[in-house]
Amino acid sequence: MLNSLDLPGRPEDTRIVVAMSGGVDSSVVAGLLAKEGYNVVGMTLQLYDHGEAIHRKGACCAGQDIHDARRVAETLGIPHYVLDYEAKFREQVINPFMESYIAGETPIPCVTCNQTVKFADLLTMAKELGAAALATGHYICSRLVDEKSGRRALYRPLDDRRDQSYFLFATTQDQLDYLRFPLGGLPKSRTRELAHELGLSVAEKSDSQDICFVPQGRYADVIAKLQPEGVTSGLIQHIDGRILGEHDGIINFTVGQRRGIGVATGEPIYVVHVDSKSSRVIVGPREALDTRRLHLRNVNWLGDGSLSELPKSGMEISVKVRSTRPPVKALLYCIESDTTNHIHVDLVEGESGIAPGQACVFYENDTHDTRILGGGFIARTEREPDAEYKLRTLLSQVVPVSA
């Protein structure tokens, strides 16, 4: 007979490691499991120099968060450990983030952090401690779909406003089978109520908003500080070929950006493409952002069967291309070749402002509790035919040396 976490045995005979960030969500998870009788061990990761972060509100993994996690563990009477993963975090998250951004992409470091440090290194540590599972405070549902094999599947959570599926699509099947997400069936309001009922000091603590190493969301400041050699100036060019001005570095621009471009044309213009090879920022009207096809890399498949078994006419799914956008209808294709499979997605209605480096997450449909089928990172986009032709023509031309 399985217990409440779909694990064999009694809770009191089952060790669970809880990833404790110091926030209300993971603290409640630790409290609920401890109250149920599980042998709970709390672990907090020190990911970024908390000497710099301790006075900053709205960022995770800072010094205050470590202190808060320790206080919660003391309240619950559970052991608590802090693991120094700063070097791993720098190598596996910050450095790839900087390389991607300098290459003109819009990376999502929180996905990489979950994919590597949290769900790889921490998961390995939990297994070494003899834990039957690693539990986190993410808002997503995990359900057992095959009791014999222990295979689990991911589903969107009850609270749409807290849906974190966009950041967890890269979770592998092996990781998913070991992970547990106890808050997936709760609204955030109930989580806070539970924090009060459990007597936790973090019950009214505000949620983290910033990426822990990007204060106030200023990506360019981080790049300029940590890798200044990646900041190179270049031209701002209209998609119709006109040279409009110069810029101080492509790291200051992202696809879809309208404000702060630094040139005026008498009409609204948006960043359409960031060309790292020539340090060129290409701008144009809003319609030049309309995207129909997404070419993906590093695809993680959590659906049934394999991607190579997809119908040649494409598989009807829904996708998210931004964490704040709802899933939209799309067709998923897997084109086989002699060396590899090429995965791309066709958007039924099209979307705007999609940049390479962002994620495209697959859902079974667009309902609020649908299954997550995986996803991939956007390697390249294709716009409406006219805009795509103009952009490809422009990128094939020799770049002027100055305006």
N, C-alpha and C positions, 0 to 999 in steps of 0.2 A: 504494500500500500504506500502511495506517495504522500509526502507532506505538503504543506501550503506552497512550497517552492518547486513542486514537482520533482522532489528528490526522495529516494528511498530512506526509510528510517525515521526515528523520532527527532524533532527539532533539537532537543537537548543533547543528542548524539551527533549532531551535524554542525560542523564548523563552517561559518560563512565570513568571508572577508568583505567589508563594506568600504568602498572608496569614498572617503570623507573629505569634501572640499572645504568644509567650514561653513557652508551655507545651510539654509533651512531644509532643502530637499534631501540631501544625503544624510543630514542629521536625523531627520524623521525616519528614513529607511533604517538606520542603525537602531533607533529607538523602537520601532515596530518589531523588528526581528529579535531584538533582545527581550522585549516584553513577551514575545511568543515562545521564548525559551531557547532559541538558537544560541550556539556558542559563537558569539560575534567578536570579530577582531577588526578594529578600525585602522585604516591606513590613509595617510595624507601625503601627497607628493609635493615636494618643494621643487617647483619647475622654473622659477625665475627669481632673480636676486631680490629677496624680500626687503633688503636694506633700501632698495630704490622704490619698491612698491608699497611699503607699509603704510604710507600716508595717502595712498590713492584710493578713492572710493570707486566701486563699480568694476573692479578687476578681480579675477579669481586667482587662487594659488599665491596670494600675497601673505606677508607676515601675520597680519591680523587674522586671516583665515585659518592659518595653522594654529594660532592661539585659540580661536573659537572652536575648532575641531577637537582640540585637546580638552577644553572645558566640557564640551558635550560628552565626550568619552568618560570623563570623570563623573559626570552626573549619572550616566547610564551604568557605570561600574564595569566598563569593558576595557580591555587592553587597547592601547593606541600607539601607533608607530609613525614616525615621519621619515620618508625616504628621500634622500637627496638625489634628485634626477636632473639637476640643472645641466650637467654636461650632456646627458642623453637628449634633453629637451632642445638644447642649442643645436646639436648635431642632426636630430631627426625632424625638428619642427621649424626652428628659427632660420637655419641656413637654407633649407629648401624653400621656405617662404620668400626669403630675399632673392634667391636665384630666379624664382618664378616671377616675382614682381619686376625685377630688372629686365626680364625677357618680355615684358609688356603684358603679362597675364594678371588676372585678379584672383590670387590664391585664397584658399580657405584654411587657415592654419588649425582651426578647431577640429576639422575633419582629420587632418594628419595627426594631430595629438591623440585623438581617440583611436585612430588606426594603429599607431605605433606605441607611444609611451604608455597610454592608459590601458588599452585592450591587448597589448602584447607583453610589455615588460611587467606591468603590474599584475596582469593575469598569470604570468609565469611565476611571480613571487607568491601569489595566492595559492597556486597549486603546490609549490614547495612547502608551504605551511600546512598542507593537508586539507585545505578548504574544499568543500564540495561545490562551491560556486562563488563568484564575485558579483556582489550586488552594487548597483549605483542608483543615484537619484534622478536619472534621466526620465523624461516624460515620453515613454514609448512602451508598447505592449509586446511581450514575448509569450508565445503560446506553444505548448507541446503538441506536435502534429503526428509524432510516431513514438509511442511509449517504449516500444522495444528497442529502438535505436537511440532514443533520447533526442531525436531531431526536433528543433524548434523553428518557429517562423516569427517574423517581425510584423507588427501591425501599428497603425497610427493610434495615438492615445485617446482617452476620453476627452481631454481638454484640448480642443483645437488650437487655442491660443498659446499653449505651451509645447506644441508638437516639435520634437527634436529629431524627427526621422531624417531630415535633410543632412544633419551632421553625423548620422550613424549608418549611412548606407554602405560604407566601406567595411563594416563589421563582417568578418568571414563566418562561414557556417560553423567551423570549429569553435570560434570565439562565442558565437551566439548560443551554442548549446551549453556553454559554461556560465554565461551571464544571466543575471536576473534583474528585472526592472519593476520593483514593487509599486511604484507610483503611477504606472501606466493607466490604471483604472480609476484614478482620483483626479478631481479638479484641484487646481492650485489652492483655492480657498480652503478646502478640507485639509490640505497638507499643513497649512498654517494653524488651523484649529488643532490638529494633532500635535503640533510642536508645543502649543500651549498646554495641552492635556498631559504631555510627557514632561512638562516643566523645563523645556530647553531654553537656554539663554538666547538662542538665535531666532526665536519665534517670529520676531518682527524685523529681522535683518533684511535689507533690500537685496534684490537679485543682482548677480554680476551681469554687467553689460559689455564692458570693454574686453577685447582680447588682452590677456594678461601682460603681454610685452608691447602692446600698442596703446599707450595712454591717449585718451580722447579720440581714438580712432584715426590718428594721423600716421598713416602707413609711411608716407614719404619721410617723415622725421626719423623714423626708425632706420630706414635704409641709409639716409644721409649720415646717421651717427655710426652705424655698425659696418657699412660697406660704402664709404664715400666715393670710391673709384667707380661705382656703378652709376653715378649721377653724371650724365652727359647731356649737353644742350643739343638742340636741333631745330628743325623747321616745323611750323604748323601749316598744313596744306589742306585746301578744300578738296573734296572728292572730285570736283570738276576740274582740278588741276591748278587752280590759283594758289599762289604762295601768299599766305595771310600774315605771317610774322614768324617769330622765333620763340622758343621756350627754354627753360633752364634745366629740364630733365624730364624724361618720359614717366618717371616715377610719380610725378605730380598729376598724372592723368589716368582715368579709367574709362572703358567703353560705357557710353550712355551719359557721361558727365556733361552738364550744361553750364554750370557756374564755374567761374574762375579759370576759364580757358585763356583769357588774356588778349583776345582780339575781338573786334566788332565788325559785323558785316551788314548791319541794318535789318537782319532777320535772325531768328533763333537758330543757333547751331549747336551740334552735339559732337562729342568724341565718337567717331565711328570705328576707328582702328588705331592701335598703338603698334608701330613698326619698330621693334627693337633693333633690327639689323641696320637701319639707317637713322635711328634716333628721331623718327618722324612721327608726328601726331596728325592723323588725318581726321578732318571734321566734315560735317555735312548736315543736311536737314534731318528732321526726326524720322522721316520715312526710310532713310538710309540705314536705320537701325533694325528695321523689321527683319526678323530671322526665321527661316523655314527649316533648315537642316542643321543638326549638330553632329559633328564627328567626335567620337569619344575615345579616350585612352584609359588604361588601368581600370577596366570595368570589373565590378564585383557582382556576381549573379547569385541571388538567393531564392530564385524561383525553382519550380519543379523542372526536372530534366536538365538539359544543357542548352546553352545559347545556340549551338550548332544545329539544334533541332527546331529552331524557329521556322515558321512557314516562310517561303520565298516572298510572299506578298506582304510580309511584315506582321508583327504581333500587335494587336490593339492594347494599348496601356494608357496610363496617365503619367505625366512627369512634372517634377518641380525643377525650375531652373534658378530660383531664388528661395531662400528660406522663408521669406515673408509672403510669397505668392502662393495661391492655391494650386493644386495639381490641374493640369490641362491635358486634353486628349492628344495622343500622339501614336505613331507607329514605330516599333522597334525592329531594326533589321540587323542580321548577322550575315555578312558577305564573306564566304570562305575563299581562301587563296591557298597557294602551295605552302606558304610560310606561316601565315597567321590569319586570324579572323578579324575582319574590319567591322566595327559596330557603329551604326549611326542611327539617329532618331529624326523622324520627320514630324514637325509640329503641325497639327491639323489647322489651327487658326493663326499660327505664327506668334512670336513674342518679340519684344524689343529690348535693347540694352543688355544683350547676353555677351559675356566676355569669355575668352579662353582662360582656363584655370578654375572657373567656377564648376559647380557640380550639376549633373543632371541625374535626378533620383527617380527610379522607376516605381510606380504603384500599379496594383492590379486594376484599379478604377479610381474615380474621383470622390468616392464616398468618405465619410469622416472616419470610419474604422477599417479602411481597406488594408490589404497586405502590402508590405514593402518588398519589392522584388530585386532590390539592389540599386546599382547606378554606376556612373563613371564620371571622370573629369573631362571637361570640354577641351578638346585639342584645337578644333577649328570650327568656325560657323560659316554658313552660307546664307546670304541675304536674298531679297527679291532679285530676280534676274538682272534688272537694269542697274541697281546699285552694286550687285556682285560683279558685273562686267566692268563698271567704272573703277571699282576698287582694285580688281586684279590687273587692269590696265595700268593703273597708277603705280602699283607695287612692282610692276615689271620694268618701269622706266628708271633711268639714271636720275638720282636725286641731285637737285641743284646744290651747290656748295654754300650759297647764301641767298638771302632774300633780295 
